Amino acid sequence: MTTSFGQSTVLGYPRIGAHRELKKAVEAYWAGKLDATGLHETAAELRAQVWRTLRDACLDAIPSNTFSYYDQMLDTAVALGAVPHRFARLGLDDLDTYFAMARGVDTEPALELTKWFDTNYHYLVPEIDPDTSFTARPAKALSEYAEARALGITTRPVLIGPATFLLLAKGADPFARLDDLVDTYAGILTALAGAGVPWVQLDEPAYVADRTPAEIDGLHRAYQRLGDLPNRPRIFVATYFGDLADALPALLDTPVDAVGVDLVAGPGNLERLAGAGPLGGKTIVAGLVDGRNIWRTDLRAAVAAGATVAALADHVAVSTSCSLLHVPVDVTAETRLDPRLSERLAFARQKLDEVVLLGRALRDGTTAVPAPLPATPASWRHDEIRGRLAALRPDDRSRGAYPDRATRQRQRLGLPALPTTTIGSFPQTPELRAARAAHRAGTLDDAGYTARMRAEVAHVIRLQEDLGLDVLVHGEPERNDMVQYFGEQLDGFAATDHGWVQSYGTRCVRPPIIHGDVARPEPMTVAWSTYAQSLTSKPVKGMLTGPVTILAWSFVRDDQPLADTADQVALALRDECRDLEAAGIRVIQVDEPALRETLPLRRSQQQTYLDWAVGAFRLATSGVADDTQIHTHLCYSEFGEVIAAIDALDADVTSIEASRSKMEILDDLAIIGYHRGIGPGVWDIHSPRVPPHDEVVDALRRAVAAVPAHRLWVNPDCGLKTRGYPEVEASLRHLVAAAAAVRQG
């Protein structure tokens, strides 16, 4: 068994399966249609497929323990024995306890869900208290290592590193438990060594964000201690998503055997390596292939960067910049893409070939790699849109003063105090999905499809009126995804058939590809919204996805600044808002749940981003009259970090995730003097549990204590597409009844 790291590796690979087999199996288990044995068998086959794929691509080093039924942070918490008492006392078996932490049960809400750094992946936030008792539980890592060995494949088990685990956890100063936790990691490493594991990968991405000297010292202390263990595998500390800055020399000063640096999102790491002095025989794992976007690598530039690293280190391995979890599986499955586009793409399987090619090029000292692709096709350029952007003026991004707008909107809408609404989508039933699939396949004609969707819209409107909601939605039955739906109707976008990417748990999305200038050929949502409005006298919200979120949840062209692409999308949305208003829609919601997730990890870069992100939203929403009410929605991020930007969006009403975080966002809003409408979520829709009436009342009363009732809206945390109608109806009845109870005092 070799102890050499090898010349090529990846930090992780998609785990959902090429056809979302994991999603289907897990959801079947939740529904009682598949037992635990069947679920485990599906999981084992998916793991074997990944390992064989990596082996057959001729990678030198292959990771394991990257499989997860739901989330790698949750897996790490279980491996460390960090299961909160409220779940441990439920008396469930290990698998169901795991899923209870992820999804909640009737008596216990789930762990908080938030964004994984600046990606569209969500992780479950560990709960660490002073009395949390860490215990080494290496069974999963050992089992998967043994599975791969049975296939003749030696792997490198992967865990989230101790410092990052605690820095991303919640509780009373979790990082103060670092020394205790390192003891637990020592136990896991010792167990892995006992099983013959040659290498282990510990991920420490938290250090590409701003960190205090104490936190950097903690990183150094942790790996000094783990590196000094007498009986351990070789340790590879992987970092990704940006520059390590002062954390890099601290990490290089420890006795770990390999350090991974992201040279795509963190080009400054190269300069830090050059200034670090002798590297003490360490392997530097150079992240030269982008693990987060789908464009082919400029192999000549990557070879040059790799050669620079090779001049500094005794041994260099080539890798992806981060796990390939964030890209689809295989571009060869996309048979309907424009060949001019597909030749420019590399999904996970193609990125393996790029990594191997780069590793061989560095080993052999050759630059014999393919030439860059030709320039972007001229037909992807849109001169009219570029002209509109050049002609923009500052007042194109502003509306009248909020107090005046609020007065006009109250007069026009006539809503009660604590108005109730939902975020937009209603359940996407199997029948709706079947109708969309039949329409896409050509077995359901346009007229039949429209009739089926209109029937669902009518059902949703009747249901909302029966429930007593104040501002209604059409339910979005025609939408496959809140970004893909718009991408399929805008010029400059392309959609995939099989380009699935995991967002969280069993939630998968197909991000569209922005490859050219963005333009709107025709209205996208007006017909659906106006049909819904024709069925009721209550206001119906027009529903759009904001420019930042469309960028964040797409694969975006890399040949122009993001700010320019954002403004192109914003102009398309501006035209849509105007058309909705002209059609009589009085409330328009432009969702920006990705505002925080796209925030650069370093504070020095954040204001530039926030300036163009806020500017794009305001460009999209400032073309309507002051008596048209603009809503936005944000969810599942640490929004306290961008609270001033939320204010600067200048939306009339902002709905925001708040149930799992116990209304924490309201304190942040109070600090900045936020004075517009706010709808803190009182129902966690990412859990199947129906919140009891009293629980919703308590949440709403906490909100009223922080926000005057005339500015407070009552709504769920997010859209309802993943829920079923029975739980939706029950939960919304509790929500409406709670609003009525609080109105009465």
Phi, psi and omega in degrees: 000121185286148173253003175285144180288327183098181187259341185213144178200176169228159182271353179168169185217154178306138185247357185278345185094152183298335181239027179059039181299324181293315178307311184295320181290316181296316180293327174294322177296315179299325182277359181078014181264352179219134180274174184299323179298315179296322178296314181296325179294317177299316180298317181297320179293320178296318177298316181297319178300318180295312182298320178295321179299315180293321177295315184291339175282355177073030170294145179278329183227132189237128179279156170222178185062021173265352175288146176209141173288338182214306187197140183288331176291321176296318177300318180294319177302318179294319180295338180260003182072017185269058177265116181305146182302328183294338175265322181299327184279359180289340179078020179273163174286175188300317183294315182286331172296318177302311181289331175296320177297325183282323190241346185083164173227178184305323186264349183220126173291157182289169169300153179296144180246131179210174187285144177274096182055230182254036179253176174265011172274144179248142175238158176271131188274117178297148176252113184240120179245167178303335181262006175297126182258108179284139179218131180289121179229080186276012190302316182296313180298318180294318182296316181290325175299317180294322177301314181293320179299325178295338176268003182082020184241121175271129186239174180242102180300143183241135173224152167295135182289160186297321183291313178297319180305314182285324180294335179263359183273167174249155177142190180276092179054066180304326185294340176295345180268012187301314183298319177299317184291324178300324175302318180293318176298322178301319178296320179294315180297321179296319178295320179295318178299320179298335178270004178087013180292123184278326183224149171229145178250124176245120186271128180231058181290344183299341185271006170269359171260171179296129180228148180284161174305323180294322179290323176292320176298322178297320176300313181298316182296319182297314185277339170297316182289315179293324179293333181274359179301136183288335184226095184210160168289168170292143187252125173249115177264115183261135174232155183195166179086005177162193182280139177277338180052230187293345178287336183293308178298327178296320180287320179294339181276008178253164183276026174290161190265336181211146178229130179258135180231140179275113179258007174264300178277345183231064181298337177295343177298330180296316179294321178297320178297319181296329181266005186276347183080193182304137185264009171061034178077007181290148168278131173257121180263107188270115177281090187258344182249124186297118179271001186240347178235169193249012179276147176301146179286139169286094190294328180293317177294323180294320177299319179297317178295318179297322179296325177296317178296319182297332178286346183257335189240152177293326180217137180232136171241148179263140179216177166285158181293333178203185176299147176278009172308333190269004179231160178294172189282307192209119183289340181293344177284347184267086185274352184253003178285150172304125180304330178294335176272312185299329179291345180265359190253148172220110173272191188304313183297322180288330179291332173300316180296322179295317179298313181296317179299316180294320178299318179292322180298319179290322179296318184272353181068035182244153174247021181281075180237160182302148178288156176300158178289159176295172182299159178303136180303140182298332182291347178274359180265144182231099187293325180298316179295319178297324177292320178296320178297317181296334184267001182296146177240160180305322183287354172288351182244026181214154175240185176293172181298141184302314182304320178292318178299315183300318179299313181296322180290322177298318180295320183285320188269327178060043184274154176284172170297150182052055180298144182256144178201178171240175186278336176156297186274150170246172188308135174268093185287161176303327180293321177295315179297321179295321179294319178296318180296320179294321178295318180295325181279351179088005179269353173234120185284172184302317182295317179294320179295313180299319179297320180293318180291322178296323178298320179292319177302314180299319178298316181294320178296314179300318180298314182295322177295320178296322180288337180091021176293152186266318177241123190259168175230162180273352173093346175059041180295335183278356188259127176282328183195151187288345174252313181304321181304317180283323179301327180288348183247358182252139171295150180092354179249155169225145179249147176262163174266329187228017186276055184284141177225138179287132175260312170195148175049239179261007179278118180237148179230160174245089183298131174290169182246121175267112186243347182214189178296141186264132177212154180255109181292327183199167178305146187252330189231352191298317184298318181292317182293318182290326175298313179299317181296330179292345184266355186209154174270349177281153179293138175249131179282132164285140188240118179230159173256135186287164185296321181293319180292322176299320176292313185296328184255021172238167166267119194255142176307146183246018183255009172209162181299145178303323182300322180292318178295320179300317180291327175297315177297319181299322178296321177297318180290326176301315178296321179294317178301317180296320180291322176298315179298315180297334179274002176098008177281124187264344181230129180231125179255125178242102189283136174228057179296342182267007183305313181284324187294333182272358179299128177304148185285338178262131182302328182296340182255356192284320186295323177300315177299310183299324179300311182283330179293312178296319179299321179293317179298315181292327175297320181292328192250358187264011180265003183256166180289162183292338180271002169270125187271124179260123174254157165222165181223137179225144182207152169053055170209167176277087190283347176303333182286342181234028187298322179295325178291324176299317176298318184291341176302331176064030173289150178289325179221133176240118173262144191210144176301132180210350188288313181290330181269009175057044174066023181303326185299333183294327177295318179296319179295322180295322183298320182272000180074035180300132188231014178259182179293145182219137178236083178289128184300134180248006179217121179279102185279351179276004174243143181284352184288146174269119182292130179298155180306313183297325179294320178291320177299315180299316180298319181291324178292325174297321180293317181296330178292338183255337185228133176303141186301329183289348177252001188260131174252157183240120186202164172289174178291326190202183178294164190252014188297331184271357182262166176262159184299320180301314181289327178296312181298314181298315183292319180291327175297318177297320181296313181293319179294323179295319178299318179296320180295319182287327175302323182280357181085000000 
